Amino acid sequence: MSSVTETTVRLTIDGREVEAPKSYTILQAARLIDLDIPHLCYHPELSREGSCRVCLVEVEGARSLVASCVYPINEGMAVHTNTPAVRETRKTVVELMLANHPEDCLFCVKNQNCELQQIAADLGIRKIRFSGEKRKHEQDTSNPSLVRTPEKCILCTRCVRICSERQGLDIYTSANRGFDSIVEPAFGLGLDKVACSFCGQCTTVCPTAALTEKDDTQAVWDAINDPDKHVVVQTAPSVRVTLGEEFGLKSGGFVEGKMVAALRRMGFDKVFDTDFAADMTIMEEGYELLHRIKNGGVLPMMTSCSPGWVNFMETLYPEMLPHLSTAKSPQGMFGATVKTYYAERAGIDPSKIVSVSVMPCTAKKWEAKRPQLADSGYRDIDVVITTRELARMIKETGIDFLNLAEEEYDAPMGISTGAGQIFGATGGVMEAALRTAYEAYTGKTLEKLDFIEVRGLEGIKECQVDLGDGVILKIAVAHTLRNARKLVEKVKAGEADYHFIEIMACPGGCIGGGGQPYPIDDTIRQARMDAIYSADAGMKYRKSHENPAIKELYGTWMGEPLGERAHHLLHTHFTPVTDRLK
Amino acid sequence: MGDKLAEKDFARLDEVLADLGSSKGTLIPVLQKAQDIFGYLPRDVLVHISRKTGVPLSQVFGVVTFYAQFHLEPRGRNIIRSCQGTACHVRGAKGILQEIASCLGLEGDAVTTPDLRFTLETVACIGCCGLAPVLMVNDETHGRLVPDKIKGILDQYK
């Protein structure tokens, strides 16, 4: 945040000398002396609001207490964060919030993950001195992905800010005034009536349970408990590097083997891997790209595996839909294949198969409900749960997750490559596609597998790949919908000559998805990303087309990539969304 | 709702937007002028303003709902302001308000009659406590009220 050349100022906080960059606020300076001033509306990755008043501190000479998250430091300033007045006021502020908040912590989905609850506990609030009328607001359950519960909202506006600053969607606003204040979409509409992408980034910063994923865990238990059903599960590439956080591991812990073991113990009949399906996506998308280039198709081709991004395009850029790759997302390909190929091979009646996905993503719940995803003759995916929901289910069983012996995925749809694994990070789909497209185009072996240029947390990344014969492949990678929009506008204006663009709706890609464990920041994203790439580096196969299970699938059943069967099962179409207010 | 809005009104709104819309910090004057044109701020008008100014619709909605001066619903031709200030309260403003609502047939949260003849509002003080209890209809003040006088006053406004 501070540059090396930035001038610093000296101040005292609670009598201790602090030297901090001039641009710092009191709250930031306090962190330099290991002091975490309690706060709710402040979020390190968002603009500063100063509305919750929890971070109030005393500044000598100031007329009243000041909000430390927005108050700039200056030379010689003397700050007190722990005086009786500060402690008493802070407590009162939180008590006033609690006086207008449901008292249902024991049954709340954010129990033990709630920042308001944590602050109330930290401040030692044992009773609320105030009582009065409480807000009455309807819950918004209009869509398959997200639930809004405005009665639990503390009006911190983190969701307003992340949706605007990171995603550029501006779905939420602070509406009305005083007691009637509410954070909601324009006209109080349901999220399904506005241009919400269902990415769920708002749920990752909401300090309470005002914004959460839609809970689908019961549907999974119901399927598992039905003896008539054959329940299969697929786990997305990024889940294995984030799930451990729910059980106290440091971010970046790789828990694939334990996760597989836990899923088996929970009662799934087969534990498969979305990484396998990611390899299919690369086969189809890689060949589609080459087909478009050779046959004068619409370029640049844009990836279509991030459903928040697909939703964004269908809603806001319908005229640009021909740019989207028709290849289904890995989740979609898995669903269509498990109820056909796998059912046939295993001799199971596909009507008895329940296909469950564990995804880092709230928008995947929406994707699974797309009418298009029924090419197997059934719903291709029956239930989608997020990483957070899987963690809750494991906890419910009493399984001692951290001490589980590691187990391996089931064959054949659990066999995968490093290319499938890196789908979980921004740039990963591009890198995986390049590994296959290069070899398919040139017929030569790709020596350097790592495309470092497309890795990392920079918002928009570009690179060029020489395919020989004077063919230079120009590519771009973006994550967050704000960055995605920049690229789309550039393409629309004819100012970009890319061949291929990868977009992930969430910061960092799926490892920063809207269904991932709390909390999240760039340090955590980087740790998760590092785990993804080190898993890739350790894999036996690192190119999708070298996956033996993929070779067998295509060789014995699917036919050629882009062939007739693949076209029917693995490709989809996109339709403009016209019933949203935007 | 949208189809009833006149195209010529949108043309006038576009003139306002051409005049004010492009510079920063003009949302409130634009909304005020739009309300002058349409009588209230219909959804389609807010969508139009959002698209033309580039201010996200959610933010436009946030501003409109923050200020009491903006109205999302159609308003009556005659605006009744029934004073609920201290003096009026002491001298029976509550009963006056009830009588107006009952004469107009307004129930629950409704403030505007279906024929758009009247909109009923309360105000904290009109500033003529000597006339308490008092009400205003449009720009005219009626004071020293008793419930029996209300119907006769309302009959003067069509």
Boltz contact constraints between the chains, C-beta under 6 A:
constraints:
  - contact:
      token1: [A, 170]
      token2: [B, 56]
      max_distance: 6.0
  - contact:
      token1: [A, 170]
      token2: [B, 58]
      max_distance: 6.0
  - contact:
      token1: [A, 173]
      token2: [B, 58]
      max_distance: 6.0
  - contact:
      token1: [A, 173]
      token2: [B, 59]
      max_distance: 6.0
  - contact:
      token1: [A, 173]
      token2: [B, 61]
      max_distance: 6.0
  - contact:
      token1: [A, 173]
      token2: [B, 62]
      max_distance: 6.0
  - contact:
      token1: [A, 174]
      token2: [B, 62]
      max_distance: 6.0
  - contact:
      token1: [A, 175]
      token2: [B, 62]
      max_distance: 6.0
  - contact:
      token1: [A, 175]
      token2: [B, 65]
      max_distance: 6.0
  - contact:
      token1: [A, 176]
      token2: [B, 65]
      max_distance: 6.0
  - contact:
      token1: [A, 177]
      token2: [B, 66]
      max_distance: 6.0
  - contact:
      token1: [A, 186]
      token2: [B, 57]
      max_distance: 6.0
  - contact:
      token1: [A, 186]
      token2: [B, 58]
      max_distance: 6.0
  - contact:
      token1: [A, 186]
      token2: [B, 61]
      max_distance: 6.0
